[in-house]
Every structure is written in C-alpha cells, then in structure tokens.
Amino acid sequence: AVVSTQSTGNPDGVIVGNYRSSLAARDLNRNYKNPIKDAYPSIWSVKAMIRRMLTEREVVLYCDLHGHSRKMNVFMYGCENKEPALRLQERVFPNMMSRNTSKF
C-alpha cells in the first residue's frame, strides 16, 4: 500500500487568510473537473500526480481534507458514482470512519 500526502493545496491563499480561494480569488473547491494549469496550478498538479500514479498502481482513495467555516469536527464530501455496480464504493471509507471515531 502507498499513502501519498500533500500539505496544502492552497498555500498562496492560506497565507493571506483565504481558505477556500486562491490568492487570485479563484474558488479551488469548484474546479476539480477540468482545471486550467495557469489558473489552478495546485489542482492541476494534484490531478497530474494521480494520473502518474495510475500508470503504476490502482488509486483506491483520494481524500481532500480541509477545514470548513461552519462545520464542526470532521466531515466528508465526495463524488457520486453513477455506475450502479460501484455505487457503494465511495461510501465505505466514510462509513468506516464514522464507526471508529466519535468526532465523525
């Protein structure tokens, strides 16, 4: 098993107090699908890293862990899998977390 981490996907925004947007005022949480390299370099780089990893091994899980301005404790958002055979796959990890910690 390989675990790969990144410290923050928004270093330029966080340094000036922006937790959702970059220094250029771009909302990084809404641009994962087709990020433009020059406009969203951190998102583009994460996706490029995942594509490289997929050439060598299966990527089972990608977690974007960050704080929220109004949520307490720990929470997860995820993508909905449209394929019926895989529908429950994205729910396994959050379910495991909720059963193993009172903070979830």
Secondary structure by P-SEA (a helix, b strand, c coil): cbbbbbccccaaaaaaccccccccccccccccccccccccaaaaaaaaaaaaaaaccccccccbbbbbccccccbbbbbbbcccccccccaaaaaaaaaccccc
